[in-house]
Amino acid sequence: RFKGLCCSYEAIQKTAEFIRSRTTLNPTVGIICGSGLGKLASAVKNPQLIKYEDIPNFPRTNVVGHEGNLIFGTLGGKSVMVMQGRFHLYEGYGNEAIIIPIRLMKILGVETILVSNAAGGLNRNLKLGDLVIIRDHISFPGLALKNVLIGPNDERFGTRFVATSDAYDVKLRRAFQRIVQQQGHSNIVHEGVYVHVGGPTYESPAENRMLMLMGADVVGMSTVPEVIVARHAGIRVFAISLVTNVSVLSEETTEKANHQEVLDVATTRTELLSNLFTELIKQT
Ligand code: HPA
């Protein structure tokens, strides 16, 4: 399943050629949907759907709640490309599974990506269903020689050493904040730091206490690798977390994080998030 994937420029160009043979759209915006947020794709007008399994040199997804389709169409008046279902390193994929879709977007002409994820709320001000615009990240795997860009660097995609200080585009964050204000959702939308952990276990209370002390507001198992590959390729990034569970900080707490709760909470916010994304795309 994971064998034979190749993230060289030439290999991804072949993947892009296949995509171009299946759609005439030239997407400028890419969207990556997190757990339970795949329905965001149903807002896309005139959708053309391509199954991951039909795409040469492309990984496949196998997590419940993550469908596996690339969807091309229009949203907010722009041509978009939606990844309905993403790849996590905890599934056993190599970095290729993260790299190929993002570099495919780059080759197809995508300039901006919008990313959503489900996350645990570490910050005690966060409630179930809140949205947290990601302003910055802490990458545990990244700091520990598991950075997605480790390996030979192909300058055709980007430079060897990539700054991450401006990873989450400030203009897109401000634009999103304005939209949120105009629509009257300021009470549930915050800005914060996302910490990327490897998973697939949810964090222990001691781990959550540590992550909080480090300055993280939300915790999840995705997004950062994709953002890093996108920034390497010069793609602008907007990313947002949906708080699907309140992180457990005490060993005496009886509530536990679980995937079903994550999916259930995500479902309640799919429509709002797709409206907000649509507005943001209009302004990109
Ligand atoms: N931790 C890590 N990943 C997650 C969580 C969490 O609490 N909730 C949803 N994804």
Residues whose N, C-alpha, C, O or C-beta is under 5 A from the ligand:
A	BS01	HPA	A118 A119 G120 Y202 E203 V219 G220 M221 T244 N245 A257 V262
